[in-house]
């Protein structure tokens, strides 16, 4: 829980006769992180397993297409375990179902397309539906060319000017202030000029049905009749597809399962190293799962050879996959950590620490009993998955619940309930929990926030030392800007400030000045040369001495500025605690204005309710961003390198880690 799971590199020598059984065990357990080991085999021509995977993938897409046509959800229901059927037999079964479904689906698609065309034609007729003129008689005329369409009223004069040299007749069939309907008749020999003229005037032609006979009203009525008839046909075809779905459902799901499993197994085997009579399999397995996996493999293959090598955390094992193992309650905070970066194998997993510090900082900036409980209730609703559309936000819901509860705790300490700050202190039971009002103790609040920041930054530096010890990276431990020398520099600066401003401080300031100089030299000025000395690299200084001195000067400047800015960034914790109280005060100011200064009535309470909701939504969003920023940019940067390889075990559908 505090570190990524310990991993073992596992190498298997598998007899060809046991290949499928062993692969099935590796996939069904869901704990084996496979590594491509084809380079360990003998190149003997085309890889038949890759070809099989491609064939299975094509069959899987065909099954998915049939499921989509039959409106069946794509699900994998394990029927009777893995069944390595012949692909040709599965292809024949799929083709049989496709043939049974295709005729009905094609007819349904054609009727659907016809319905869309009819509805489009009906929409085209709507602008001229009340015109009692048989314009359709000119549609297929041999000598006359006609265009019916809608034109912006301001462009009619432009159209008439463009057509002034062309013999034509222009009718306004429907008067409209903005977009009248016009009808243009001319000789067919002048059709090109007519088309150019109507385009320049931005006339939008109406696409009438090919067989347009009678008035628009009569044609529209006949189209409506055809639309109703088409809808009935589509409804009948829908029923037919439902029947086909019920007939083929179980067989389709069985085929989908078998094809999918065959594809995944073929893709996995294609990455094995192939010898003459054996296969070489290489991967990673968590130490806790190794005994059970080993036993299962030996049960299905008596001749299998298994070699497991535990991977120590010392050194730089960048190729080791990182498996995080945190309880369900900590998964939302694990999501936060992975959003920043996945821990390296040798690093501490900060999830447990973030599970405390993240809600703590959030609650300190969002201290109100009512607001915190509101946020916790929303988070509980999301994490409980009671709303189907929001089930993908369960992790966010868990995070909101924890932050809301801490906000309620700080609400007790600050004496604030739904922005009312005179409720809890008057109650003798709650008086013992009351701490202070941030708005009335601004300097003290900001000072406590800075003290909290110093504590968190110090913890980050100490964690960096611990990570360096675990990795046996002594250069990083002693001479890194965030290593031991950096920690001495940071604490010495704090001690110097304390000795200057605190009367009677036990350690004199010259001691801290000496430590500051030593810390600055070891962690910045001479950091790289000392690291290279410890690690055995030469030369100690790369480039010219002059460039190194200039670079060192700016690095020292940047180091002192960053230490100051990192520490003072935590002022925002106190500032937002004060701002939250200020927002709550503003709610009552606006409520008083809404009620005319009476502080009673519907307007007053409506504004109080609306103001509280606004504070929860607006400030909750802003505070969450600030809390994340403090962790990502100030805290994590002190000890968290990240860049670990994700642990992605081979897992067939229905695989269970047990």
VORO-153153 format. One record per residue: x, y, z of N, C-alpha, C in turn; residue in three letters. Coordinates in pm, whole numbers, plus 50000, padded with zeros to 5 digits. Example, Ala and Ser with C-alpha at 12.3 -4.5 7.8 and 13.67 -1.06 7.14 Angstrom:
! VORO-153153
513194943150780512304955050780513204967050780ALA 512854977550708513674989450714512905000350787SER 
This chain:
! VORO-153153
500824987950000500005000050000500865012650000UNK 502025012150071502905023850075503915023849961UNK 504055012249896504995011049785504335002749675UNK 504805004149550504324995049446504594980549484UNK 503774971649434503934957549468505284952249421UNK 505874943649503507134937249466506894928149346UNK 507804928549247507614921149124508704910749105UNK 508354900349030509304889848992509324888748840UNK 510524888048786510644885148643510554870048625UNK 509604865648543509334851348527509654847248384UNK 510394836248371510704830448240510164816148237UNK 509434813148131508824799848117509334793247990UNK 509624780447999509904772147882508724762447871UNK 507904764047767506634756847756506694746947640UNK 506404734147664506314724647553505194728447456UNK 505404725747329504414729647228503044723547255UNK 503014711347306501744704547329500914711247440UNK 501584718447529500874724947640500694739947618UNK 500954744747497500974759147471499644765747502UNK 498544760347449497234766547469496804766047615UNK 497044754847681496654753547822497414763447909UNK 498714765047885499524774447964499084788847937UNK 498854792147810498414805747775497064808747838UNK 496194798647841494874800547903495004803648052UNK 495924796848120496144799348263496704813448283UNK 497694817348202498284830648215497234841648195UNK 496344839548099495324849748073494174849548171UNK 493794837848219492644836848308492954841748449UNK 494244841748489494594846348623494674861548631UNK 494984868148520495024882748517496124888748601UNK 497294882048611498404887348692499724887548615UNK 499744882348493500984880748418501144892348319UNK 502134900948345502454912148255503444907048152UNK 502974905448029503784899047926504804908647866UNK 505974903147833507024910347761507234903347627UNK 507424911147524507674905447392508994897747395UNK 508904884647373510104876147380510374869247247UNK 509874875047138510104868747006511584868446971UNK 512354878047025513784878546994514524866447050UNK 513914859247146514544847447205514304834947122UNK 513424835847022513104824146941513924823446814UNK 513544813746728514214811646600513294816546491UNK 513774825146405512964830546295512784819746190UNK 511604813746185511344802646093510264806145992UNK 510194818545949509204822445848508044830045908UNK 506944830945834505784838745879505234833446011UNK 504794842646093504224839046223502754835346204UNK 502444822346216501074817746194500114823246300UNK 500644826046420499774831246526499364845646497UNK 500224853446435499824866846393498734866246287UNK 498864856846195497834855146092496504851046156UNK 496574842146255495354837846323494724849446399UNK 495544857746462495014869446533494304878846437UNK 494874880846317494244889546218492914883846171UNK 492854870746149491594864446108490544865546217UNK 490964863346341490014864546453489504878946466UNK 490394888646445489984902646454488944905846349UNK 489124900646227488144902946121486794896546155UNK 486824884246208485584877646248484904885046362UNK 485694890246456485124897546569484404910046521UNK 484984917046425484324928946370483014925346301UNK 482974913846233481734909646167480644906546270UNK 481034899946379480054896946484479554909946546UNK 480454919246571480044932146628479094939546535UNK 479324938246404478414944446308477014938546315UNK 476914925146327475604918546338474924922646469UNK 475684923146578475104927446706474554941646696UNK 475264950246627474804964046612473524964546531UNK 473444956546425472214956146343471034951346426UNK 471264941446511470184935746592469974943146723UNK 470674954546741470544962946862470844954946989UNK 471834946246980472264938447095473534944747153UNK 473604945247285474764950947351475944941547337UNK 477124947447316478324939347303478814935347442UNK 478614922747476479014917647606479674904147588UNK 480524900947684481244888247680480744879447794UNK 479934869447758479404860047857480114846747838UNK 480944843247936481664830547925480664819247938UNK 480574811047834479584800347835480124787947904UNK 481094781547844481624769247904483144769447904UNK 483694781147931485144782347931485674784447790UNK 486964784247777487594786547648487394774647557UNK 487004777447433486754766847336487564770147210UNK 488654763247189489514766047073488934759346949UNK 487834764846899487174759446781487974762946656UNK 487724755646550488324758546421487754771746369UNK 488634780546321488184793646274487264792546154UNK 487494782646069486624780945952485204777545995UNK 485074769346100483734765946151483054778246208UNK 483814786546281483224798746336482854808546225UNK 483694809346121483374818146008482104813545938UNK 481944800445922480744795045858479494798545941UNK 479594797246075478454800546161478104815346152UNK 479134823946147478884838346137478234841746004UNK 478734835745896478154838345764476704833945758UNK 476384822845823474994817945824474074827945893UNK 474504833446007473694843346078473594856145997UNK 474714860245936474704872345854473704871245739UNK 473684859645674472754857645563471304858245611UNK 471054852945730469684853145785469244867345821UNK 470204875445862469874889045908469924899145795UNK 470784896545694471064906645592469824911145515UNK 468994901645470467834905345389466934915045464UNK 466644911645589465774920345669466444933745698UNK 467734933545732468424946145765468554955145642UNK 468814949045525468914957145403467574963645370UNK 466504955845385465174961445359464864972645458UNK 465244970545583465024980945684465804993645650UNK 467054991845604467885003445568467295010845449UNK 466785003245349466185009745232464935017545270UNK 464095011745355462875018745396463215031045481UNK 464235029945562464665041345643465165052645554UNK 465925049045451466405059145357465255065545281UNK 464275057345241463115062745170462325072245260UNK 462205068645389461495077345482462195090845494UNK 463515090645501464255103345510464055111745385UNK 464035105145267463815112645142462425118845138UNK 461425111045180460045116245179459905127945276UNK 460485126745393460395137645490461125150045440UNK 462255148045370462985159345312462145166145204UNK 461475158145120460605163845016459445171645077UNK 458905166345187457795173245252458255186645309UNK 459465186845366459985199545417460225209545305UNK 460635204645187460845213545074459535219645024UNK 458445212145040457155217044993456475226545090UNK 456895226545216456225234845316456155249645279UNK 457205255945221457115270245189456075273545082UNK 455695263444997454725266244891453455257944906UNK 453245252845027452125243745048450765250345021UNK 450665263545044449385270245026449255277244891UNK 450165274144795450095280244661449245271544571UNK 448245277444509447305270044424447735270844278UNK 448975266544251449515266744115450205253544089UNK 449965247643970450575234943936451955237343874UNK 452915240143961454265242843912454955230343860UNK 454485218743899455115206343857455005203743708UNK 454065209643641453875207243498455055212243415UNK 455825221243472456975226743399458295219943437UNK 458285210243529459525204243575460245196743464UNK 459485189543384460095181243279459785186543139UNK 459605199543130459285205543000460505204742907UNK 460235202342777461315200942680461915214442641UNK 461105224942646461555237942597461735248342707UNK 461055246342821461125256242928462015251243042UNK 462765260643098463615257943214463085266043331UNK 462805259343445462195266343559462985263543686UNK 463015273643771463625272343904462675278044006UNK 462425269844109461565274044220462425274744345UNK 462375285844418463215286744536462915298544625UNK 463665299144735463525309844836464715319144822UNK 464445332044822465495341944802465365352944906UNK 466485358144956466395369745046465715381544975UNK 464785387745043464005398544980464895409644927UNK 465995412344995466875423144952467635420044824UNK 467615407244780468365403344660467495402144536UNK 466195404844546465315403544429465725413344320UNK 466045425644360466445435544260467735431344191UNK 468675425244265469905420444203469605409544103UNK 468665400444138468275389644047467645395243920UNK 466775404843935466135410743817467155417543727UNK 468145424243786469205430643706470015420143630UNK 470355409043697471135398543632470375391943518UNK 469025391543529468205384943427467655394743324UNK 468095407243330467495417543242467725414643094UNK 468825408143058469125405342917468685391342873UNK 468045384242962467585370642932466065370442931UNK 465455365742824463985364642824463535355042935UNK 462705360043022462295351843135460975357143192UNK 460405349143282459225353343358459535350643505UNK 459355360543590459615359243734458315361243811UNK 457895350543882456675351143964457065350944111UNK 456405358944191456535358044336455335350044387UNK 455555337344416454455328444454454015330644599UNK 454965334944683454615336944823455345349344874UNK 454545359344912455125371644964455615369445108UNK 456795374645132457365373845267458315385645284UNK 458305391445403459135403345425460615400045411UNK 460995387945456462405384345458462795374845345UNK 462025363845328462405353645229461185349445147UNK 460865356645042459745352744956460105340644869UNK 459065333744819459235322344729459005327344586UNK 460005325044499459905329744360460005318044265UNK 459485320444145459485310044040459935316743912UNK 460975311343849461545317143729461345307443613UNK 460825312543500460645304743378461445311443267UNK 462185303443188462955308543075463155297242975UNK 463735300742861464015290442762465135281342814UNK 465055268342781466055258942829467435262042774UNK 467515268442659468815271942603469545282242688UNK 468815289342773469425299542861469625294443005UNK 469625281343023469665275743159470955279443233UNK 472105279943160473375283243226473345297343282UNK 472845306743206472785320643253471815321943370UNK 470715314543365469745314843475470395309643603UNK 471135298443591471795292643709472795302343770UNK 473615309143686474575318643739473895330343808UNK 472775334743752472055346143809471465342743946UNK 470865330943959470235327444087471295324744194UNK 472475319544154473545317444252474075330644304UNK 474235340444216474735353444260473745360644350UNK 472465357244336471435363444420471135355044545UNK 471895344044565471745335244683470345329444693UNK 469805325244578468515318344578468715303944621UNK 467895299244713467955285544762466885277244692UNK 467285268744593466265261244517465525251244604UNK 464265249144572463465239044638463495226444553UNK 463975215144613464065202544541462715195544548UNK 461975196244443460635190244439460725175544396UNK 459745167644432459735153544389459785152444237UNK 460405141344189460535139644044459165139043976UNK 458265131544033456915130643976456015140544049UNK 456135152844010455385163744075454185167243988UNK 453035162644028451805165343955450755170944049UNK 450115181644003449095187944086449675199344167UNK 448825204744251449265215844336450165210744448UNK 450965219644509451835215344620451065208944734UNK 449855213744761449065208044871448715193444843UNK 448345190444715448005176644680449225167544688UNK 450355172644639451575164644643451985161944788UNK 451885172244873452245170645014451375160145080UNK 450095160045046449195150145106449575136045063UNK 449915134344933450305120944887451615116544953UNK 452525126144977453785122745044453525118345188UNK 452595125145256452275121245394451725107045400UNK 450915103445299450375089745295451515079745280UNK 452485082945190453615073945172454485073245297UNK 454615084345369455395084345493454775074945595UNK 453475075545613452815066745709452975052145669UNK 452855049245538453025035445491454445030545516UNK 455415039345492456825035545514457095033145662UNK 456525041345748456715039545892456155026145939UNK 455035022045882454465009045919455384997645876UNK 455964999045756456884988745710458114988045801UNK 458624999745839459795000045928459464993646062UNK 458264996246114457854990346241457794975146231UNK 457254970046118457194955546098458604949546088UNK 459494956846020460864951846009461594952346143UNK 461284962346226461854962746361461454950446441UNK 460174946846430459704934646498460434922246447UNK 460654921946315461344910446257462794909646307UNK 463444921346320464814921346371464874917146517UNK 463864920946596463804916746736463694901546744UNK 462874895646657462734881046655464054874346618UNK 464734880146517466024874546478467044875746592UNK 466974886946665467894888746778467654878146884UNK 466404875246913466084864947013466534851046967UNK 466454848746834466834835646781468344833546787UNK 469104843846752470554842346736471354847846853UNK 470714853246953471424860147062472444851047130UNK 472014839747176472924831047252474084826347165UNK 473814822847041474884818046954475864829246921UNK 475344841546901476224852946873477164855746990UNK 476614855247111477454857947228478504846947247UNK 478144834747218479124823847228480224825647124UNK 479814829047000480814831446896481714843346931UNK 481094854046984481884865847020482914862247127UNK 482464854447225483384850247332484554842147275UNK 484234831947196485284823247144486234830547050UNK 485694838946962486544846246868487424856146943UNK 486834862947042487594872847119488734866147197UNK 488434855047262489454847947339490524842247246UNK 490094836747132491064831747034491984842846986UNK 491414854746963492234865946917493264870047023UNK 492784871447148493694875647255494794865247277UNK 494444852547272495454842147293496434841747176UNK 495914843647055496814843646939497754855546944UNK 497244867246986498114879046998499174876947105UNK 498794870247216499764867547322500824857647274UNK 500404846747209501354836547164502274842047056UNK 501764851446976502594857346870503784864846929UNK 503714868247057504824875347123505724865947202UNK 505464852647193506334842847257507544840247166UNK 508634836347228509784831647151509574817047114UNK 509694813746986509394800246940510674792846902UNK 510884781346968511984772446933511414760746853UNK 512174750146843511694739046759510494731846822UNK 510624728346950509544720847016509024727947140UNK 509514739647166509104746847287508904761647255UNK 508294768447353508094783047344508704789547468UNK 509274801547448509864809147558508924820647591UNK 508504821447718507574831647763508234839647875UNK 508214852947863508844861647962507834872148006UNK 507824875048137506904885348187507154888248333UNK 506284896448389506384900548529505144896048605UNK 505354891648728504264887148815504494892848954UNK 503464898549019503614903049158504014891449247UNK 504884894249343505394883749432504264876449504UNK 503224883749544502124877549618501334867749533UNK 501354869249400500574860549312501414849449250UNK 502714849849273503594840149207503334825649249UNK 503174822549380502974808349417501724802149354UNK 500594809249358499374803449303499474801849152UNK 500104811549083500254810348938501174798748904UNK 502254797348978503194786348954502504772748970UNK 501684771449073500984758849097500014755648983UNK 499294765648936498344763448827499064759548698UNK 500204765948672500954762548551501474748248556UNK 501944743948672502454730348685501324720148677UNK 500114724148714498974714848705498594711948560UNK 498764722048471498364719948331499524715448244UNK 500774716848294501924712548215502974706648310UNK 503134693648304504094686948392505544689848353UNK 505774693448226507144695048177507554709748167UNK 506734718648213507064732948203508224736348295UNK 509094745348249510214750248329509924764648369UNK 510004767448499509674780748551510864786248628UNK 511294798148589512374804948661511894818848699UNK 511884821748828511434834748879512584841848947UNK 512774854548912513874862348970513274874849036UNK 513304875649170512784887649238513574899949196UNK 512864910849174513504923249133513644932549252UNK 514894935449289515144944749399514804958949356UNK 514554967349454514214981149424515444990049410UNK 516614984649443517844992649430518194994449283UNK 518995004449255519385007149118518325015249046UNK 518185012848918517235020348835516425010648751UNK 515525002948812514744993048736513584999548660UNK 513915007348557512875014848486511955005848404UNK 512404993448374511584984548292510634975948373UNK 510604977548505509724969548590508334976048593UNK 507284968648557505944974548564505544977448707UNK 504804988148725504424992848858502964989448883UNK 502724980948981501364977149021501074983349157UNK 500084992149160499694998449286498594990349350UNK 498684988549479497714980249551497174988249669UNK 496094995349645495485003749749494054999349773UNK 493575000649897492164997149926491215005749842UNK 489985000949831488995007849749488765022349790UNK 488835025149921488605038849968489685048449919UNK 490865043149887491965051749844492075052849692UNK 491215045749618491305046049472491145060149414UNK 490235068549467490145082249412491465089849425UNK 492205087549533493475094649551494575088249466UNK 494455075249441495375068849347495185074849208UNK 493935077949173493665084549045494375098049038UNK 494365105549150495055118349154496555116649131UNK 497135106649195498565104049180498895100349036UNK 498115091348976498385086848840498145097748738UNK 497275107348770497075118648680498345126848669UNK 499085127848779500365134848777501435126148712UNK 501615114248761502575104648705502455091748784UNK 502785080648718502815067848789504145066548862UNK 504115062648990505375061349065506325051548998UNK 507605053949013508595044348968508645032649066UNK 509245021549022509245009449102509925011449236UNK 511005019749239511755021649362511195032749449UNK 510165039949400509635051449473508525047349569UNK 508325055849668507185054249758505915057949683UNK 504835050949708503535054249651502875064649742UNK 502695077049694502195087649783500695087549803UNK 499995077049758498535077049765498025078749907UNK 498605071150001498135071950140498335086050196UNK 499485091850166499775105250215498825115550154UNK 498565114250024497655123649956496235121950009UNK 495885109850049494545107650104494315115750231UNK 495375119950296495245128550414495445143250380UNK 496515146350306496855160450282495885167350187UNK 495395160250085494505166749988493195171350053UNK 492455162350123491245167250191491545177450300UNK 492725176150365493085185550471493195199750416UNK 493965201550308494125214850250492805219950193UNK 492065211050129490765215150073489825219650185UNK 489735211650291488845215050400489225228050468UNK 490545230750480490975243250542490555255350459UNK 490495253850327490085264850241488575265450221UNK 487855255150264486425253950235485665250750365UNK 486055257550472485535254150603484125259050629UNK 483165250350615481765253250649481045239950664UNK 480335238450775479675225650802478655222450693UNK 477795232150662476755229750562477305227550423UNK 478245236150382478825234750249479585221650235UNK 480325217950340481065205450335480145193450324UNK 479065193450400478125182150394477405181650260UNK 477105193450203476495193650069477435187149967UNK 478705191049971479685185349878479845170449903UNK 479875166250028479995151950060478795144150009UNK 477595150150020476385143449971476415141549820UNK 476885152049748477005150849603478025140149568UNK 479145140149640480165129949615479665115949643UNK 478915114349751478365101049783477415096449673UNK 476615105749620475685102249513476435097449390UNK 477555104149358478335100149241479035086749265UNK 479605084949383480355072749410479455060649430UNK 478195062849468477285051649488476745045849358UNK 476985052849246476575048249112475075046549100UNK 474325054549174472865053449166472315059749038UNK 473045069448982472625075648857473435069248745UNK 472765062348655473445054348552474365062848466UNK 473905074948430474695083548341475975088548406UNK 476065087748540477225093148611478085082248673UNK 477925069948626478665058948688480165059748661UNK 480565066648556481975068048528482685078148616UNK 481935084848705482505095248791482605090648936UNK 482675077448956482715072149093483965076749168UNK 485115076749099486355081149166486265095749206UNK 485735103949117485565118149150484615119649268UNK 483575111249273482635111749384483295108549517UNK 484165098449518484885095249641485775106549687UNK 486415113149593487265124549626486435135949684UNK 485285138749623484415149549672483875146349811UNK 483585133749835483075129949968484105132750076UNK 485345128450053486395130650152486655145550174UNK 486715153150066486965167550077485795174450148UNK 484585170250118483415176150183483395173550333UNK 483755161450374483775158250517484835166550590UNK 485995168350528487015176750591486575191350594UNK 485845195550491485295209050494484325210950609UNK 483525200450638482605201150751483355201550884UNK 484455194050893485265194251017485815208251042UNK 486385214250938486895227850955485765237850976UNK 484565234550926483415243050954483125243651103UNK 483255232251172483105232251318484185240851384UNK 485425239551333486525247151392486355262151369UNK 485785265851254485585280051222484235285251268UNK 483345276351311482035280451360481115285451250UNK 481145279051131480335283551017479435272250969UNK 478125275450957477135265850907476275272950804UNK 476415269050677475695275550568475875290750575UNK 477105294950598477505309150602477075316150730UNK 476295309650816475935315550945477085313051044UNK 477675323451096478825322051185478475324551332UNK 477195324651364476805326951504475935315551555UNK 476035303951491475185292551530475915283751631UNK 477085278451591477785268851677478325275051806UNK 478945286951805479495292251932478455294352040UNK 477185296652003476165298752105475715285752169UNK 476065274652109475675261652161476775256352252UNK 476505254052379477555249552473478245236752429UNK 477505227852361478095215152321479185217252215UNK 478945226552122479885228752013480955239052045UNK 480805246052156481765256552188483175250852204UNK 483265238452250484585232752274485315229652143UNK 484545228752032485175226051903485595238951832UNK 485035249951869485275262451798486725266951816UNK 487365270751705488765274651707488915289551686UNK 488565294251564488675308551536487905311751409UNK 487665324651388487025329451266488105335151175UNK 488325329051057489405333750969489295348550934UNK 488075353550915487905367450874488295377150984UNK 488245372551108488595381151221490045378951267UNK 490705369051211492095365951250492915363451123UNK 492965373251036493555371450904495055368250915UNK 495805376150992497255374051002497565360351061UNK 496835356751166497055343751229496735332451131UNK 495655334051053495255323850956496335322050849UNK 496855333050798497895332250695499175326250752UNK 499505329650876500705324050939500605309050957UNK 499435304451000499245289951017499355282850883UNK 498835289150777498915283150643500375281750599UNK 501185291950624502605291150589503285280150671UNK 502955279250799503515268550882503145254850830UNK 501905253250784501485240650725502285237750599UNK 502545248150520503335246350398504755242050429UNK 505365248050531506725244150571506765229450611UNK 505755225050686505705211050730505585201650610UNK 504705204850513504515196150397505755195950309UNK 506395207550287507605207850206508725199950273UNK 508815200750405509835193050477509575178150465UNK 508295174350473507955160150455508345155650315UNK 508085164150213508475160750077509965158650062UNK 510765167250124512225165850118512685153150189UNK 512075150050303512435137850375512055125350295UNK 510925125850226510525114650141511505112750025UNK 512025123849975513015122749868514275115649918UNK 514675118650042515825111550100515525096650114UNK 514305093450155513935079350172513945072050038UNK 513415078649934513425072649801514845070349752UNK 515735079849780517125078449738517795066749809UNK 517475064749937518045053450012517555040249953UNK 516255039449923515705027049866516325024049730UNK 516615034749653517185032749520518705031449525UNK 519305032749643520765032549660521415043349572UNK 520725054449559521235065549479521825075849575UNK 523115073649611523725081949715524065096049665UNK 524315097349538524555110749484523305119349498UNK 522185113249468520915120449485520635123049633UNK 520965113649719520705115249862521455127249920UNK 522735128549886523545138949948523485152349874UNK 523555151949741523855164249667522735168949574UNK 521615162349573520495167049492519935179949552UNK 519425189249469518815201549525517715198749627UNK 517075186849615516065182849713516575171649804UNK 517895169649805518485159449890518855164950028UNK 519825158450091520215162350227520755176650230UNK 521605180050133522135193650129521025203850108UNK 520045200450022518915209450000518055211050123UNK 517885200050198517105200650322517815209450425UNK 519135207850436519895216350530519775231050490UNK 519865233750360519745247550312518375253450347UNK 517325245550326515965250450351515755253050501UNK 516115243350583515925245050727516825256150783UNK 518005257850727518905268450774518325282150744UNK 517715283550626517065296250593515925299250689UNK 515145289050722514055290850819514615294450956UNK 515725287650995516345290651124516895304751129UNK 517485309451017518015323051013516895333351032UNK 515775331150964514635340250979514115340051122UNK 514045327951181513545326751319514485333551417UNK 515815331951397516775337951491516775353151483UNK 516405358751366516375373251350515115379251412UNK 513985372551392512705378451432512195373551567UNK 512705362351616512235357151744513285360251851UNK 512915368351947513835372352054514135360352145UNK 515385358352173515785347452261515875334052192UNK 515975333952058516105321251986517415314552028UNK 517395301452058518565294952120519805294052032UNK 519665294151899520825292551811521135306051746UNK 522365310951754522705324051695522675323451542UNK 522415334951482522265335351337523525331951258UNK 524755334451307525925330651227526015315751197UNK 525495307651287525495293051263524675289751138UNK 523545296151126522675293551011523285298950882UNK 524005310150891524665315550772525685305550719UNK 526465299550810527465289450769526775277550704UNK 525685272750766524955261350709524345264750574UNK 523875277050559523295281250431524345280950322UNK 525545285950353526625285850254526995271550216UNK 527155262850316527495248850287526385241850208UNK 525145244250249524025238050178523925242950035UNK 524115255950013524045261449877525155255749790UNK 526375254249847527475248549770527195234049732UNK 526735225949829526565211549806525345208549719UNK 524265216249735523025212849664522875220049531UNK 523635230849508523475238249383524825240649315UNK 525695248249380526935252549316527815240749275UNK 527995231149365528855219649337528065206649324UNK 526775207749303525915195949300526315186249189UNK 526405191049066526725182148954528135176348964UNK 529155184548993530495178349009530545167949119UNK 529885170449232529895160649341529145147949301UNK 528035149449229527295137649182528165129349088UNK 528825136048995529675128848900530855122248971UNK 531345128649077532435122749154531985109849222UNK 530815110149285530285098249355529965087149256UNK 529445090649140529035080649042530185076148952UNK 531335082848964532505078648889532575083748748UNK 531875094648717531915100248583532995111048575UNK 533585112248458534565122748432534255128848294UNK 534545141748276535115151348370534065156048471UNK 534515161848579533585166448681532785178548636UNK 533385186948554532695198848502532685198048351UNK 531505198348292531375198148147531315212448096UNK 532035215447988532065228947936533115237248005UNK 533145249947973534115258948030533785262948172UNK 534835267048247534645271348385533815284148392UNK 534025293148298533275305648296531785303348280UNK 531435294648185530015291348163529435284748288UNK 530225276148352529755269248472529485279148585UNK 530335289348600530145299348706528875307448681UNK 528675311648556527465319348524526215310848547UNK 526285298448502525145289348521524855287048669UNK 525915285448747525755283148891525105295248958UNK 525515307348917524935319548975523415319648956UNK 522985316948834521535317448808520805305748874UNK 521465294248886520845282948955520665285949104UNK 521665292649164521525296849304520375306649321UNK 520285316149230519205325949236517855318949223UNK 517785309849128516525302549106516175294049227UNK 517185287949293516945279449409516355287449525UNK 516945299149553516435307349664515035312649633UNK 514815316649508513485321549470512455310449481UNK 512815298249435511865287149437511525283049580UNK 512525282949670512245279549810511275289549872UNK 511505302349840510605312649894509205311349833UNK 509135309749701507825309149635507065296549673UNK 507775285049683507115272549724506495273949862UNK 507225280149953506705281850089505545291650092UNK 505705303050024504665313350028503435309349947UNK 503575299249860502385294549785501305289449879UNK 501725284549995500745279150089499975290250161UNK 500375302850138499565313950191498155313250136UNK 498035307650013496705306949951495745298350034UNK 496265288950113495365281050199494655290250297UNK 495425298850364494795308350455493995318750382UNK 494495323250264493785333550189492415328650144UNK 492335316150102491045310950058490125308050176UNK 490715304950292489875303450412489225316850445UNK 490015327650435489465341050458488475344750348UNK 488815341450223487925344650111486595337250124UNK 486645324750172485405317150190484495324250290UNK 485085328850399484295336350497483775349250436UNK 484595355550350484155367850284482995365350190UNK 483045354450115481935350950026480655348550107UNK 480805341650220479645339050305479045352150357UNK 479915361650393479435374850438478715382050325UNK 479245380850204478605387250088477215381650062UNK 477025368750091475695362750072474645370150153UNK 474975373350277473995380250363473835394850325UNK 474895400850269474765414650222473755415250107UNK 473895406150011472955405849898471565401649943UNK 471495392650041470185388550091469475400250158UNK 470245408450232469645420350293469155430150190UNK 469905431850080469455440749974468195435449907UNK 468125422149890466955416249825465705417649910UNK 465875418250043464715419250133464455433550177UNK 465185443150121464975457050159465505460250297UNK 466465452550344467075455050474466345449050591UNK 465285441150566464495435350676465085422250727UNK 465935415750645466535402750681465495392150711UNK 464345393550649463275383450661462555382750527UNK 461655373450519460815372350401461385363150295UNK 460575361250191460935351850084462205356150012UNK 462315369049977463485373849903464765371549979UNK 464745373750109465935371950191466395357350189UNK 465475348150217465855334050225466145328150088UNK 465465333249986465775328549850467205332249813UNK 467615344349848468985348649819469995341049905UNK 469655337950029470555330150115470775316350055UNK 469675309850011469795296449952470595297049822UNK 470255306549734470965307649606472435311049628UNK 472695319749725474075323549754474895311849804UNK 474335303649891475055292049942475355282049831UNK 474375279849744474605270749631475705276349541UNK 475665289449516476695295649434478075294349495UNK 478185296249626479475294949693479995280749682UNK 479145270749702479565256749693480075253449553UNK 479345257749451479725254449314480975262049271UNK 480955275249290482055283549241483335281249321UNK 483235282949453484445281949533484925267449545UNK 483985258049542484415244049544485295240749425UNK 484935246049309485725243749188487095250549199UNK 487105263149242488365270549252489285264349356UNK 488735260749471489555254949579490155241549536UNK 489385233549464489915220649418491105222649325UNK 491035232849239492165235749150493385240049231UNK 493175248649330494305253249412494915241849494UNK 494075233049546494585221749622495435212649534UNK 494935210249413495695201849319497015208549281UNK 496975221649262498195228849226499245227749338UNK 498825229449461499775228749573500435215049580UNK 499695204549546500275191149550501175188649430UNK 500705192049312501455188849191502725197249176UNK 502625210149203503745219049174504635221849295UNK 504095221049412504895224149530505345211549605UNK 504425202449628504705190849713505355179549634UNK 504715175049526505235163649450506625166449392UNK 506895178949356508165182149292509345179749384UNK 509105178149512510205176349607510685161849615UNK 509835152149583510245138249604509735128649496UNK 508825132949412508125123749323508665125449181UNK 509375115149132509925115548996508895110848894UNK 508255099648922507255094248830507895087848708UNK 507065084048613507545077748491507585062648498UNK 506875056748596506845042248607506085035748493UNK 506455023448462505805015748355504485010148406UNK 503355012548337502065007248384502064991948387UNK 501414986648487501244972148501499984968248425UNK 500164961148313499044957448227499074942348205UNK 498494934948298498554920248287497684915048174UNK 498104903648121497314896548022496044891648090UNK 494884895748038493624892248104492574889047999UNK 492184876447991491084872547904489764877247965UNK 488714878647885487414882747942486994873648056UNK 486634879648168486224871948284487384867748372UNK 488614872448338489784868748420489634874248559UNK 489994866148658489904870248798491224867548867UNK 491664877648941492894876049017492534869449150UNK 492964857249168492644850249292493814841949339UNK 
